[in-house]
Amino acid sequence: MSQVTTKRVLSVLVVAVALVAACGGGTASAPPNQSPPPGPVTKYRNVLQGQTAGAPIDLIQSIIYFAPGAASVVHTHSSPNLATVMQGQITVKMPSGDKLASEGNALVEPLNQSVQALNLGSAAAMVVAAFPVLHGTKPTAPVAGQPAPSTLNKTLYTFTLDSPAITGSYSVIQQVLDFAPGAQTLKHRHGGPGVITVIQGQVTLNRDGVEKTYVVGDSFSEMPGQTLQAFNRGSTELIVAATYLLPDGAQLTTNL
């Protein structure tokens, strides 16, 4: 074949390849890499270790609001408790002395002693409080003969997880999680039962393939063995408070 003929054939091939590419033929280029959606941010995390479940227990989680100057009644606890201050400051009066807790701090009130929680500040305060109690019992008992506070604190939301299957030694783990719009968890499982309350926004939970959306004030449970994934599909920030009972030696979250 002559050199002129060879050049003409190459020219035809170049034009043909260009036409195929223009018409969408050939091998498509890979799409640019997309970043995975962001995960939630743990704002606060507190742990109460060294607990033992020797009989069936309930897990109660409450969101408690203190207006400026508000206080709880003087009361006692006969079972473990763990609270996280989510907003403002709380002072707890107890026989050993007053304790001040600010946003993010943990509060653990002593057992079988008279205590009272107060908001002595000028701004509102809010806590998430968890109580693993003997099945069917109450988390607090008022002390008789004590004057009622002039402004009483208010329980905004409360939820009881009835008799989760937990025995032996465990820890109470409490977290406040912040989901930006579009944020989501990975698919995961938990090593212990938990209670979650929506504080702000709304969360869509996929539990074993079934989706349900929860809004402010709603609570739900998450149990070991369930496959879970949580999404913030709204346009505003999502904040949830979660408390788990984690058996010793178990892992809180296992991503799948």
C-alpha positions as CSV (number, residue, x, y, z in Angstrom):
1,M,0.0,0.0,0.0
2,S,1.3,3.4,-0.9
3,Q,2.1,6.1,1.6
4,V,-0.7,8.3,0.2
5,T,-3.2,5.5,0.6
6,T,-2.1,4.8,4.2
7,K,-2.6,8.5,5.1
8,R,-6.1,8.5,3.7
9,V,-7.0,5.3,5.7
10,L,-5.7,6.8,8.9
11,S,-7.7,10.0,8.2
12,V,-10.9,8.0,7.7
13,L,-10.3,6.1,11.0
14,V,-9.7,9.3,13.0
15,V,-12.9,10.9,11.6
16,A,-14.8,7.7,12.4
17,V,-13.6,7.5,16.0
18,A,-14.5,11.2,16.4
19,L,-18.0,10.6,15.2
20,V,-18.5,7.6,17.5
21,A,-17.4,9.6,20.5
22,A,-19.6,12.5,19.5
23,C,-22.6,10.2,19.3
24,G,-22.0,8.7,22.7
25,G,-20.4,5.5,21.5
26,G,-17.2,3.8,22.7
27,T,-16.1,3.4,26.3
28,A,-17.7,5.9,28.7
29,S,-15.4,7.7,31.1
30,A,-15.9,7.0,34.9
31,P,-17.9,9.6,36.8
32,P,-15.9,11.8,39.2
33,N,-15.6,10.4,42.7
34,Q,-18.3,11.5,45.0
35,S,-17.7,12.1,48.7
36,P,-19.8,9.9,51.0
37,P,-22.5,11.8,53.1
38,P,-21.2,13.1,56.4
39,G,-21.8,11.2,59.6
40,P,-23.2,12.6,62.8
41,V,-21.1,14.5,65.3
42,T,-21.0,13.5,68.9
43,K,-21.5,16.7,70.9
44,Y,-21.4,15.1,74.3
45,R,-20.7,11.6,75.7
46,N,-20.8,10.5,79.3
47,V,-20.4,7.0,80.8
48,L,-21.5,5.5,84.1
49,Q,-19.6,2.3,84.7
50,G,-19.8,-0.5,87.3
51,Q,-23.6,-1.3,87.2
52,T,-25.2,-4.7,87.7
53,A,-28.5,-6.0,86.6
54,G,-29.4,-8.9,88.9
55,A,-33.2,-8.7,88.1
56,P,-35.3,-7.3,85.2
57,I,-34.9,-3.6,84.8
58,D,-36.5,-0.8,82.8
59,L,-34.6,2.0,81.1
60,I,-36.3,5.4,81.5
61,Q,-35.0,8.4,79.5
62,S,-36.4,11.9,80.3
63,I,-35.8,15.3,78.8
64,I,-36.1,17.8,81.7
65,Y,-36.4,21.6,81.3
66,F,-35.5,24.2,84.0
67,A,-36.6,27.8,83.5
68,P,-34.4,30.3,85.2
69,G,-34.9,29.9,89.0
70,A,-36.7,26.5,88.6
71,A,-35.9,23.5,90.8
72,S,-36.9,19.9,91.3
73,V,-38.6,18.8,94.4
74,V,-36.2,17.4,97.1
75,H,-36.0,13.7,96.3
76,T,-34.0,10.5,96.5
77,H,-32.8,7.9,94.1
78,S,-32.7,4.2,94.9
79,S,-31.3,3.1,91.5
80,P,-28.5,4.3,89.2
81,N,-28.9,7.6,87.2
82,L,-26.9,9.5,84.7
83,A,-27.8,12.9,83.2
84,T,-26.1,15.1,80.7
85,V,-26.6,18.9,80.7
86,M,-27.6,19.9,77.1
87,Q,-28.2,23.6,77.8
88,G,-27.3,26.1,80.5
89,Q,-26.1,25.1,84.0
90,I,-27.6,22.9,86.8
91,T,-26.7,23.0,90.5
92,V,-27.4,19.8,92.5
93,K,-27.7,20.3,96.3
94,M,-26.6,17.2,98.2
95,P,-25.4,16.3,101.7
96,S,-21.7,16.3,100.6
97,G,-22.0,19.8,99.1
98,D,-23.3,21.5,96.0
99,K,-22.2,20.5,92.5
100,L,-22.4,22.7,89.5
101,A,-22.6,21.1,86.0
102,S,-22.4,23.1,82.8
103,E,-23.3,22.2,79.2
104,G,-21.9,18.8,78.3
105,N,-21.1,17.8,81.9
106,A,-22.4,14.6,83.5
107,L,-24.6,14.6,86.6
108,V,-24.8,11.5,88.8
109,E,-26.9,11.9,91.9
110,P,-26.1,9.7,95.0
111,L,-28.3,6.9,96.0
112,N,-30.6,7.1,99.0
113,Q,-29.7,10.7,99.9
114,S,-31.8,13.8,99.7
115,V,-30.9,15.9,96.6
116,Q,-32.4,18.8,94.7
117,A,-31.5,20.1,91.2
118,L,-31.8,23.8,90.6
119,N,-31.2,26.3,87.8
120,L,-29.5,29.3,89.6
121,G,-28.6,31.0,86.3
122,S,-30.3,33.6,84.2
123,A,-30.8,31.4,81.2
124,A,-32.9,28.3,80.6
125,A,-31.3,24.8,81.2
126,M,-32.1,21.4,79.9
127,V,-30.8,17.9,80.7
128,V,-31.3,14.4,79.4
129,A,-31.6,12.0,82.4
130,A,-31.5,8.2,82.2
131,F,-32.6,5.8,85.0
132,P,-32.1,2.0,84.8
133,V,-34.7,1.0,87.5
134,L,-36.1,-2.3,88.8
135,H,-38.9,-3.3,86.5
136,G,-42.1,-1.4,87.3
137,T,-40.5,1.1,89.8
138,K,-40.1,4.9,89.7
139,P,-36.8,6.6,89.3
140,T,-37.3,9.2,92.1
141,A,-39.2,9.5,95.4
142,P,-40.1,12.9,96.9
143,V,-38.8,13.6,100.4
144,A,-41.8,14.2,102.7
145,G,-42.0,17.5,104.6
146,Q,-39.9,19.5,102.2
147,P,-41.4,22.8,100.7
148,A,-42.3,22.8,97.1
149,P,-40.1,25.0,94.9
150,S,-41.7,28.3,93.7
151,T,-40.9,27.3,90.1
152,L,-40.9,23.6,89.3
153,N,-38.8,22.0,86.6
154,K,-40.8,20.4,83.8
155,T,-40.4,17.0,82.2
156,L,-40.8,17.7,78.4
157,Y,-40.6,14.1,77.2
158,T,-40.1,10.7,78.8
159,F,-39.9,7.2,77.4
160,T,-39.6,3.8,79.2
161,L,-38.0,0.8,77.5
162,D,-39.7,-2.1,79.3
163,S,-37.5,-4.9,80.5
164,P,-34.7,-4.9,77.9
165,A,-32.8,-8.3,77.9
166,I,-29.8,-7.4,80.0
167,T,-28.2,-9.2,82.9
168,G,-24.9,-9.0,84.8
169,S,-22.4,-6.1,84.7
170,Y,-23.0,-3.2,82.3
171,S,-22.3,0.5,81.7
172,V,-24.7,3.3,81.0
173,I,-23.6,5.3,77.9
174,Q,-25.2,8.6,77.1
175,Q,-24.6,10.6,73.9
176,V,-26.0,13.7,72.3
177,L,-25.5,13.5,68.5
178,D,-25.7,16.3,65.9
179,F,-26.7,15.5,62.3
180,A,-26.2,18.3,59.7
181,P,-28.7,18.3,56.9
182,G,-27.9,15.3,54.7
183,A,-25.9,13.5,57.4
184,Q,-26.4,9.8,58.0
185,T,-24.9,6.9,59.9
186,L,-23.5,3.8,58.3
187,K,-25.5,0.6,58.6
188,H,-24.7,-0.6,62.1
189,R,-25.7,-2.7,65.1
190,H,-25.5,-2.0,68.8
191,G,-24.2,-4.3,71.5
192,G,-26.8,-3.2,74.1
193,P,-30.4,-1.8,74.2
194,G,-30.9,1.9,73.9
195,V,-33.4,4.7,73.9
196,I,-33.2,7.7,71.5
197,T,-35.2,11.0,71.8
198,V,-35.4,13.6,69.1
199,I,-34.5,17.0,70.5
200,Q,-34.5,19.0,67.3
201,G,-35.3,18.3,63.7
202,Q,-36.5,14.9,62.5
203,V,-34.7,11.6,61.9
204,T,-35.6,8.8,59.5
205,L,-34.6,5.4,60.9
206,N,-34.2,2.3,58.8
207,R,-34.7,-0.6,61.2
208,D,-34.2,-4.0,59.5
209,G,-35.3,-2.6,56.2
210,V,-38.4,-0.7,57.4
211,E,-38.2,3.1,57.5
212,K,-40.0,5.4,59.9
213,T,-39.6,9.1,60.6
214,Y,-39.5,10.6,64.1
215,V,-40.0,14.3,65.0
216,V,-39.2,16.4,68.1
217,G,-40.4,14.8,71.3
218,D,-40.6,11.3,69.7
219,S,-38.6,8.5,71.3
220,F,-37.8,5.0,70.0
221,S,-35.7,2.0,71.0
222,E,-32.7,0.3,69.3
223,M,-32.0,-3.3,70.3
224,P,-29.1,-5.7,69.8
225,G,-29.3,-7.7,66.6
226,Q,-31.2,-5.0,64.6
227,T,-29.7,-3.6,61.5
228,L,-30.0,0.2,61.8
229,Q,-29.3,3.3,59.8
230,A,-30.3,6.9,60.6
231,F,-30.7,9.8,58.2
232,N,-31.3,13.5,58.4
233,R,-33.3,14.1,55.2
234,G,-34.5,17.5,56.4
235,S,-33.1,20.9,55.7
236,T,-32.3,21.8,59.3
237,E,-30.0,20.4,62.0
238,L,-31.0,17.2,63.8
239,I,-30.1,16.6,67.4
240,V,-30.9,13.4,69.3
241,A,-30.2,12.2,72.8
242,A,-29.4,8.5,73.2
243,T,-28.8,6.3,76.2
244,Y,-27.6,2.7,76.0
245,L,-27.1,-0.1,78.5
246,L,-23.9,-1.9,77.3
247,P,-22.9,-5.2,78.8
248,D,-19.2,-5.4,79.9
249,G,-17.1,-6.6,77.0
250,A,-19.6,-5.7,74.3
251,Q,-19.0,-3.1,71.6
252,L,-21.5,-0.2,71.5
253,T,-21.6,0.2,67.7
254,T,-20.5,-2.2,65.0
255,N,-20.6,-0.8,61.4
256,L,-21.7,-3.2,58.7
